[in-house]
Amino acid sequence: MSVTGGLKAAAQRRAAPRWRWISANVAAAFAAIARRPRTTARPAWRTVTGVVVAGALVAVALAVAMAVIDGAVAEAAKHTPGWLRVAAATVTDFGKSGWFLWPSGLVLVAIAGLASPALPRVARSVLAALAVRVAFLFMAVAIPGLFSAVVKRLIGRARPSVGEHADPFLYGHFVWRPDYASLPSGHATTAFAAAIAIGLIWPRLRAVMLAYAAVIALSRVLLVTHYVSDVIAGAVVGTVGALLVRDWFAARRLGFVIDADGGVRALPGPSWARIKRVARRLLAP
């Protein structure tokens, strides 16, 4: 291709209708996430021995909680002070997935609309790197949350508020009713998935996010909407789900990478200073 032809093609791409390059951005994003893995390395935490041991520990914890803890804690929660229940009711809604999915989804839509071919290459690279991390957060919260929403209705465990006395072993499998959708806790799933995902992207926020997840899980027990074992199961689903999404991204070198020893680490992202410079350029009149 001649230099003149290349310049002409570039000019045509810049002049393309907005909808065309927005759709191209969306298609490219889906293609990147769905492409074949770029490595055969396996994350160390997913070894057969590790999975079996961790699964056994979780199973034992859930069994002990169901047999010994759930009923007593649920009955005690019915008599908690009014102010504590009001506080729990205030914070518990922050465990809904919408607090993470709506903002991250809107950011992805905005990036798709702003990443014009006319932008300098550096600006487009910054937007692409930001989109990868926001897409990871979206999927790390959405996928475990969807799994939890379906499985809890198939399991059909009654909530502690069903009946005169809490019965941890009351089930109505496949009834698909809200009062029989206790295990696992959806709020705990979302809170721990978000805590793990955000902690992986921004390690400095890890402690704060884990504290947030613990408070959300506690609020579900205090409000007598879930048993202790429900929030334990939700924490496991959210944590494992977020890590599996991270591994999917890492296998494709999208925001993360799997090292030869099985460790998974985040790739360096754009600095806040660079993001702000790109934002100022995009918002400039």
FENWOGI-V802802 format. One record per pair of residues at least 6 apart in sequence whose C-alpha atoms are under 6 Angstrom apart, sorted by sequence separation. I is the first residue (numbers start at 1). J is the second residue. D is the distance in whole Angstrom. If there is no record, write none. Layout:
BEGIN
<<I J D> <I J D>>
END
This chain:
BEGIN
<<160 166 5> <199 205 6> <220 226 6> <221 227 6> <250 256 4> <258 264 5> <199 206 4> <250 257 4> <257 264 6> <250 258 6> <257 265 6> <115 124 6> <256 265 6> <256 266 4> <255 266 6> <256 267 5> <158 170 6> <255 267 5> <158 171 6> <157 171 4> <195 209 5> <217 231 6> <156 171 5> <195 210 6> <156 172 5> <156 173 4> <155 173 5> <156 174 6> <154 173 6> <154 174 5> <159 179 6> <158 179 6> <159 180 6> <192 213 5> <158 180 4> <191 213 5> <153 176 5> <157 180 5> <159 182 5> <156 180 5> <157 181 6> <158 182 6> <156 181 5> <157 182 5> <157 183 6> <153 181 5> <152 181 5> <188 217 5> <104 134 6> <152 183 5> <152 184 6> <104 138 6> <101 138 6> <188 231 6> <192 235 5> <182 226 6> <145 190 6> <185 230 5> <189 234 4> <193 238 4> <197 242 6> <184 230 5> <185 231 5> <188 234 5> <189 235 5> <192 238 5> <193 239 5> <183 230 5> <188 235 6> <192 239 6> <189 237 6> <141 190 6> <184 233 5> <185 234 5> <189 238 4> <193 242 5> <184 234 5> <141 193 5> <141 194 6> <137 197 6> <160 224 6> <159 225 6> <159 226 6> <25 112 6> <22 112 5> <22 113 6> <96 187 6> <95 187 5> <97 190 6> <144 238 6> <71 166 6> <95 191 5> <144 241 5> <140 242 5> <14 117 5> <14 118 5> <140 245 6> <95 216 6> <92 216 5> <92 219 6> <88 219 5> <77 222 5> <123 278 6> <70 227 5> <70 228 6> <65 229 5> <62 229 5> <39 251 6> <38 251 6> <37 251 5> <38 252 5> <37 252 5> <44 262 4> <43 262 4> <42 262 6> <43 263 6>>
END
